[in-house]
Amino acid sequence: MSGMSSYTTNWAGTLMLFSELKKMEQGSSTLYQHASDLIIAWMKTYPLNTHKWGPFFEDIPGWSDTQINAVTFAQYMMNHQALFPNVNTGKKYIRLGL
């Protein structure tokens, strides 16, 4: 897969899936929570600091900074404000290249 991107921030859907599976009591809630914690920690460490949101489609050659990843994660943050306590305090978490 030479030239294909190995980086993405398209994790909002995965986080929502884990959340819903926990609510439905399907599978291992402990594993879903652990995976969610790892993803959120990684998102806070990297894209929320670097503003590098990366490609949406990882199977295309070259780098792209697709804003859909930033927008969907912003939506996730707004819907899960307990995980992001400063989201409404004026701190600029996500910089969009609009």
N, C-alpha and C positions, 0 to 999 in steps of 0.2 A: 504494500500500500504506500509506496513512495509518493511523497507530495501531498498526502491526505492529512488532514488535521487530527491531532490526538487531543485537542482541547475543546471543551464546550462548557457553557454555563447553563445549558438547557435542562435544569433540574427541578423547576417548579412543578411540572406534572408528576414527576417521581415522588416529590414530597407530598403532594396532594393524594396520590395513590396510597402511600404508606399511611397517611392520616385516616383515610376512609377504610382501609383494611383493618386498622386498629379499632375503629368505631364498630365495624361489623364483626369484630372478634374472629377474624379469619387469619390463620397462620400464627406467627410468633410476634406478638406485640413488642416484646423485648428487642428482637432483632430489627423490627421496623423502626423503633425509637432510636436504637443505636445507629442505624444507617442514616436516619434523618439528622441526628446530632452531628455526625461526621460531615454530611453534605452542608448543613448550615454553617458549621465552623469553617469549612473550606470556602464557602461563598463569602463569609465575613472577612476572611483573611485575604482572599485574592480578588475576585472581581469587584467587590464593594470598595476596595482600596485602589485597585489599579485601573478600574473602569475598562478593562479588557473583557468584553463579553463574548467574543469569539463567534465562530460560525454556528449556524443552526443546522446545516447539513454538513456533517463531517466527511462525507464521501466525495466532496468536490476538491479539486486541487487548489492550493493557495489559501491565503488567510482572508477572512472577512470578519468584520465586527458587526454582526447582525443585531440590530436594536430590539428585535422581538424577544431575545433572551433577557435583556434588561427590563423590558416592559412587563413580561410575564413574571419575573422575579419581584418587581415592584408591586405588582398586584398581589403576589403571595405575601409579601411583607405587610401590606395594608390589611390583608385578611387574617394575619397572624401577628398582630402587634405585640403580644406578650413576648414573642421571641426577639423583637426589635424595639426595645423600649424608647429609643430616641427617634423613631421614624416620624413623629409629628412635632418635634421640638425645633424644627427649622434646619436641622443638620441635612446637608445635601448628600444623600446616600448614593443616588444613581444619577450620573451625568449622561444625558442623551445627546447624541450628535445630531440634533435636529436643527 
